[in-house]
Structures are given as structure tokens and as C-alpha cells.
Amino acid sequence: MSMQQLFLKLYEFWAGQGCYLAPTYDLEVGAGTMTPDTFFRVLGRRPWKVAYVQPSRRPTDGRYGENPHRVQKHFQFQVIIKPSPADIQRIYLDSLTSLGINLKEHDLRFDEDDWESPTIGAWGVGWQVMLDGLEITQFTYFQQAGGLELFPVSVEITYGLERLEMFLEQKDNIYDLQWSDEVSYHDLRYQEEKEFSIYNFEQADTQMLHRAFSASEKEAQRLINQGLLFPAYDQCLKCSHLFNLLDSRGAISVTERVKLIGQIRTLVNQIARQFVEREGGS
Amino acid sequence: MEFLLEIMTEELPSSHVRSALSQFQEKLSQELQAARVGIHSLRTLGTCRRLVVLAQLEAGQPDEEEVVTGPPRQVAVKADGSYAQAALGFARSQGVPLESLEVITTARGEYLGFRRLKKGRPTGEILSEILPAIISSLSFPKNMRWADKNFRFSRPIKNLLCLFNGQVVPLEVAGLKSSDRTTGHFIQAPVEFRVANFEEYRQRLKDNLVVVEPEERKRAIQQQFQEKLAGLGAEVYPDQALLERLLWNVECPLVIMGSFPESYLELPLEVLSTAMREGQKLFSVVRGKKQLPYFLGIADSPADPRGFIAAGNERVLKARLEDARFFWKNDLKVNLAERAAQLQNVVFQEKLGSYGHKLERLQKLVAYLADRLELKKEKKDLVEAARLCKADLLTEMVREFPELQGKMGGLYAKKQGWSETVSRAIYEHYLPAGLEDPVPASTAGAVLSLADKLDTVVGVLGVGVSISGSSDPFGLRRQALAICQVTLEKKFHLSLPRLLDKAISLLQDRLTVPREQLKKAVLEFIEGRLRYIFEKQGYRYDLVNAALAPGLDNLVQAEARLKALSELRGSPNFEPFILMVKRVKNIVKEPPRARLNSALLKEKEEKELYSALKIIRKNVEEMLARNDFAAAQKMIFRLQPPLNSFFDRVLVMAEDKKVRNNRLALLSQILALTAELADYSQVVVESESG
């Protein structure tokens, strides 16, 4: 099964569970959790079911295309369901079965792993799902986002698509994966990984990044004051990515790190609060 | 009669399972006792998906006589002994015949009333009342809610099986109702079935690939370990913590074995075993102390007939080892000294500055320690180790595997050409990490460990961070404990107060707590840990009090005093001597008003006591000078016979004021001498108790 077949199968499976399929969000994010389709949907009381593929950028994970497992951009398949269904673990197992994995021949484990994102004031409780020792999914019951206690509780299932595909294709090197029958992961991503690694670690202009960070931060606050929450949140996402780039350039000291993360969190918390008020209470 | 409860959940962290089971055991037994339900046996078992309680209980509460009181006697009984209206009304309302009424005397006076037998309630009914409260009161380090339920637990609850004597005990918890049903292995045998008792429960679970008894799982794992390793002449590198954790993580344990390319054996053992343990939770396989290119893992599955599980783990491990090799090679490209210089930019603690600042202080502190401990040979190496010891915080390996801090620094230092003393000191300087952990084997490692922890404890307390209950962000308790462990085990004869003066002066301008106050606080803090160590070693608290009374200066001497005191406790002289010192202390309540004047000693017994004191004091002081506390204590016991005769024949509180004060001065000299060894009056002896 190629990578794109994997996308399609998962889309099909989760659409069958009643999820709306969200298009990939068009900003750089560190994880599928960051996009508005997760962040805003887990807030408030209204039930939601959503699934989408999201490229996730982690500049410090770049390895110049030389490491068989680590890349500075990878793909996540993200599912959010609120409230979490009672049999969600079973549904998740069914999704793996739908990929042709016979679970009885393997060792699938839900291994304690709580999740936390100080940047968006969020944490949850759950597991990393291990398949024969390979982490293929992060499974989380969201307890807090934007600094707010969440109720009803959403469940988040995040598949690491490259990991899963390496399992399915029994490959040891990410670049050997088949994207489609004709195109390999190497064809699509190798040069990109190489160039972005150079950019992330060596070339990114840190002064420009610092300036852009403060500009986006100011803009976000201005938009929050006007009640324009979606645009304000976009600016927060920009801050978060700029922060990650500064980090990979080694341009952030420990104290500054705490300060910058705190700045983003303050903005995000305001957005969450206003959003919930607008939606009519938490 | 048998009671069986199974709370089925989604996968609980193994530490949560263990804590929940022990809380359950305690709470249920308390509640049952409070409800007067007889308990024959009560135990807990389970897996990461099941919390199970099994008990043999009485069928119900015992019957009980109940006294019901009505109106006061004066109102209810007329002068002629017949019943008044109030009595008739009371009997009617309670539905009892008049014959059963009697006068009952209470603390408030006499009343008319009756006795009746109250039937004990059936245990099932009581269980159904107390269990929901117990389940919701179980506490976990972190709780969660799920779906739209306003209920908190470690992970979502899926099912409740609750039986007493074969009957379902009706319960409702988190929107779930109890039944006699449960389910087999979540992935391998998700079959639902009904059970009537524990034996059936255990057996049906086993048929459906769940071993519910933890001891049985442990035996299965150990047996499979042996089977796998039989042909290799190798053994599992023991890791109790990992085994204990995995034991609760699986319902159907299967040991798998895999290998990795021998080329990775070029990595240090520390790196290999950490890469295996973290993430995949694999055990290393060793022969002697040598790592072999194999690993063992524990899967949750009945079998691996096609080898998928082993092969999958091999692939993942290989990737991790590849990463580790990448880190190892990359890290070695940068000299540790160069990295150490970069620590100026890494904050240690906001008010205490960077790691760079910490290392500057450490270099001075180890130099001071080297002088005090007369380590001329090691001094230069020690200062060098102090300069480099935190540099590995900036390496990729430590960023990936933080628990390798120190060890990596030592390994890199050795590889980059630093001396054995330097690299070993760096390697060991985080030791000991707990009471069970060994202290550094090398002297330099021990000195560096001591200096590092002293600087942290003094610094963190000195900027006003307070620790309480569970809040101890810098692990100061552990660090203070380590200070004591290292000092004692390495027999470092140091003056703790002077050492603190030095550490405080190095931190001077950064501290916010006044110097003397801080010194006192740190001393008390360390003394608390020292007492903890002594207690764990089994010393009696009164002996600890006695031995620590002369003051916390030299920890090694404090321990020697305690040891000597403890050893002498069995000797026949011990108790009379303690009683004698107590007597002296009772008499000498204040400092003497006069100096001892030997010319004023009149009686034979007081002259003898004085000459005995002079000889014994000279001997004791010589013995103390060579730290021979056992001999000193034995010597001081010799005061007892002359003291005895003194008390028998001489009146301390003589009429003549001069004579009296002189005798008091003699006794206070004796007391002063004993106080150099211990405050013997703190010792509790048998003849006093009771």
C-alpha cells in the first residue's frame, strides 16, 4: 500500500465514522493539533467529528536528508471526536484492521504517554500506541486547551503517517517509501529536506525572525481586541513557527524560551476565552 | 462468602494500577470494619486493564440488640406502678406490647423503653452502598474526565463486574451498571462472558488470554527469559524497575528475543542499554559484564509464530541505535571544554545565574575541599573535572537521553584524552540518586558530587525557594541525602558549618536569605536527612538524638558516636551509667556559680571522684583525638562506680554554700565531659518506661 493509499483508506474509514474531512490547513504548524480544526473544535459544548491530513513542521528534526527516520516535515493524520465515544479504542483498532493489519499477529500496546503543549495552554491524558515496538499513533483525551478546562472531552487520534507506512511497507528508510506507485518519498521530499535543513539550521535570518515574531505578536493582540479570533489565531500560529525556527538556529536562550512561549500562550488563552464566551459558555 | 469486583478500564499506567490496588485494599477493609462485616481474607490483583478485588466475607452484619427509649419514667409510670397515657402512646407508636416495656437507666436519668433485636444487614447491600464511594475516592497522580461524564479517574472505566456469593451486587459508577460479565484480552480474545465466582473468572480469563494473577505473569516471564537464554550462556541485565513496570502492562506476557548488528557494540554499554530501555522497554542481554548483540522484550500476545513482533522490534531498535551512533560521533567532534564555555548561556536557576556561573563556583569549592581533605594529588584534576562536569548537557546524546547526564560527560572526556581521574569524576558526579544508589567509587567523583549538591542546596534555599510536601523542584531532599551519604561512606572528615560558610561565601551576592539564617536552615535540612538515613539503618531514635546532641559538625564523627553508643547498649554498665548521667543532669540545672577548687574537696568519695575524672578525661580526650569513639565511650563508663559512691556518701546540697557550689562544679565538669560524646540523658532505658 502506498502512502497516498494510506491517506485515502484513513479518510474513507473516518468519513465512515461520521467525521467531516477538513482540507489541510494552509499555514506552517508543528502538529495537527495546532490547526483551527482542532483548536476551536475542542472548545465549547458543540459535538464535532473531524479528520484531516496535516503536514507538521519541526525544524530541529531536520537531518539534511541523511537520517533514515527523521525529517523536518512529516505528515500526520488527525482525528478529533467530541465527546469521546465509549468504544473509541475499538474503533481505532478497526481503523488499523481496515489498513490490512492483522492485529492478532502483532503486539499492539497502549503505552502511558500524557501530552502537553505549553504554547497553546493545552494538555491531555492518553497513550502512545506502539505496534511491535514502533510508535504509530498518539492517542489523547483532551483535558485543557487555551488554558480552559474542556467539557465535553474530545479524543484526539494522531497517526504518524510515515511511521505507519514504514510498518506497512516493511521499509527501514523513510526515503524508500512509495508515495504512489510511480513516485517515491525520495522523489518528492529528499531535496526539500536537504534545503530546509540548511535553511533551518544555517541560513534563516534570526533578526528577521525576531522582528517577524514581534510583528505577528502585536498583530494578534490587535486582532483579539477587535474580536477577530480566527485571524488572530493565525498570527499565533505564525509566532509558533517563527519560534521553532529561532530555536533550530539556536538563537533562543533558556529564559527567552520561557518568555516567548508565555507570550504566545497569553494570546491563545485570550482567544480561547473569547471564543467560548461567544459560543455561549463552556 | 466470596466477593469479587473487577473494574475494567482502558490501559492504566502501571504505577497507577499498583497504587489504586493498595488504596482499594486499605479503604475497603476500613469501610467493612466500620460496617461490622467480618473479613476472612482480602486481596487485590489485576492488570493494566483490570483492577480486581477478591475477598471472603461474612454473609452479613451480626445481629445486634437495640435499646429504644421513650418518655421519662416519672411521666410514663404512675405512682401505683401502672402506665400513664404517655407510656401507652409510646408502645402503640412503636408497635410493641406493654409487657415488653421496661425502665431503662441512662446517663440522663430513667426512661421507659424496650429492647429489641436488630437484624444485621446482608453484606451485599452494604457493599453496594460503600463501593461507589471507594471507587470515586481512589486518587491518582493525574486524573482525567472522558466523554460527557462528570467523573474523574486515571483512564476511562469500561465495565464493572461485581459479585457477592454468586449474585450481582448492583452498583452504578460513571454511568456504568455492574453485572456478572467481563471480556477477555482486548485484542487477542475480545469475547464477553459471564462468571459466577473467582475460580471461574480466573479460568475463563485464562482461556481468553488474560493472566490476571500478577505473580503468575512474573513466573511466566522469568521462565521464558530462561528458556530464551538457555542456549546462549548469557543473562538478562537485571532491571527490576522495568520488569515491575512491564509486569503490569501486559495481560498475556510473551518474551521475545531479537538481535542487532554487532557493529553497534562499538557504542558504550551505557548508551546501548539506555537506547533499549527507553522507548521500546527492552532488556539488555549480557555475558559477564559484556553486552551481547541481543535483546529481550515482553509482548502482550500468546505467540509470535511468524516472527513479526521480534522483527518489528529489531527494526525499531536498529533505527534508535543508528541515531545513537550519529549522536556519539557528532558529539565527539566538539571538545568538551568548548561546550563548557557555552554553558554561560544556559540558565541554572533564574537568581543563581547560568551553569557557567555554577561551574566557576564548583571549581573553587572542590579546591577548598581538596585542601581540607588533603587531596594534593587530585586537586588539579578535580578543578578540571568541575570545569567540565556539566558540558554534556549540551550534547545531543544527553538531550535525547537525559538520564545519561554525567555518564556521557565522563565517556566523552575519556575519549577526548582527559585523565582517568577527571573523566571518572565527571562520570560519577550525579551519584547517588537515592538511598539505594551507590556513592561515587572514586574519591574525586565523591568530592565533585558533594560540591555540586552543596552548591545547589545552599543556592536554592538561599534564594528563598521553599520546599514543602510534594513540591521540591530541584530535588533538594535527594541532594541533601546524597551529601550525607557521600560524606559518611567516604569518611570525609569535614566541618559541615565551615563548609557551608565557604559555599555561602561563593554564592554571596546572589543570595536573598541572610547568611546566618541560611546556614541554620541548611544545617537543619541536612540534619533531617541524616536522621532519615540513621533511621533507615535501624538505629533507635533516642540514640540518634543522644549522638547528634553534641552538634552537627563532623558527620563522620556523629555517625561514629552513634555507632559506639548503639554497640554499648547491650553492656551491663550501660543502663546504670545512663541513669547516673540523668541524675547528674537533674542536679546540675544551671552553669556552676564557682570554679572547682580542689582544696575544698573534703570527703574521700569526692576526692576519689575528682581524681577518677582527671584520669578518665585525659584518656577520653586522647581517644577522641584519634576518633576512637567506642573506646572513649567505654572509658567514660568508668565514671559510674566513683559517681555511685559519691552519691551514696556525699550530700551535694551541703549547708555550706562554698562546699555546695564546689560539688556542683565537679558534677558539671563531669557533665561537660559526657556531653562531648553524647547527650546521654536523651537515651530511654527500660527501668524508666512504664
Chai-1 contact restraints between the chains, C-beta under 6 A:
chainA,res_idxA,chainB,res_idxB,connection_type,confidence,min_distance_angstrom,max_distance_angstrom,comment,restraint_id
A,H69,B,A319,contact,1.0,0.0,6.0,A-B,restraint_1
A,P83,B,A147,contact,1.0,0.0,6.0,A-B,restraint_2
A,P83,B,D148,contact,1.0,0.0,6.0,A-B,restraint_3
A,S84,B,W146,contact,1.0,0.0,6.0,A-B,restraint_4
A,S84,B,A147,contact,1.0,0.0,6.0,A-B,restraint_5
A,Q89,B,E10,contact,1.0,0.0,6.0,A-B,restraint_6
A,L103,B,I187,contact,1.0,0.0,6.0,A-B,restraint_7
A,K104,B,Q188,contact,1.0,0.0,6.0,A-B,restraint_8
A,E105,B,R306,contact,1.0,0.0,6.0,A-B,restraint_9
A,E105,B,F308,contact,1.0,0.0,6.0,A-B,restraint_10
A,H106,B,F308,contact,1.0,0.0,6.0,A-B,restraint_11
A,D107,B,A299,contact,1.0,0.0,6.0,A-B,restraint_12
A,D107,B,D300,contact,1.0,0.0,6.0,A-B,restraint_13
A,D107,B,S301,contact,1.0,0.0,6.0,A-B,restraint_14
A,D107,B,I309,contact,1.0,0.0,6.0,A-B,restraint_15
A,L108,B,I187,contact,1.0,0.0,6.0,A-B,restraint_16
A,F110,B,E11,contact,1.0,0.0,6.0,A-B,restraint_17
A,E112,B,P13,contact,1.0,0.0,6.0,A-B,restraint_18
A,V125,B,M144,contact,1.0,0.0,6.0,A-B,restraint_19
A,D132,B,I309,contact,1.0,0.0,6.0,A-B,restraint_20
A,D132,B,G312,contact,1.0,0.0,6.0,A-B,restraint_21
A,D132,B,N313,contact,1.0,0.0,6.0,A-B,restraint_22
A,G133,B,Q280,contact,1.0,0.0,6.0,A-B,restraint_23
A,G133,B,G312,contact,1.0,0.0,6.0,A-B,restraint_24
A,G133,B,N313,contact,1.0,0.0,6.0,A-B,restraint_25
A,G133,B,V316,contact,1.0,0.0,6.0,A-B,restraint_26
A,L134,B,V316,contact,1.0,0.0,6.0,A-B,restraint_27
A,Y141,B,M144,contact,1.0,0.0,6.0,A-B,restraint_28
A,Y141,B,W146,contact,1.0,0.0,6.0,A-B,restraint_29
A,Q143,B,M144,contact,1.0,0.0,6.0,A-B,restraint_30
A,P152,B,D148,contact,1.0,0.0,6.0,A-B,restraint_31
A,V153,B,R145,contact,1.0,0.0,6.0,A-B,restraint_32
A,V153,B,W146,contact,1.0,0.0,6.0,A-B,restraint_33
A,S253,B,N345,contact,1.0,0.0,6.0,A-B,restraint_34
A,V254,B,V346,contact,1.0,0.0,6.0,A-B,restraint_35
A,V254,B,V347,contact,1.0,0.0,6.0,A-B,restraint_36
A,T255,B,V347,contact,1.0,0.0,6.0,A-B,restraint_37
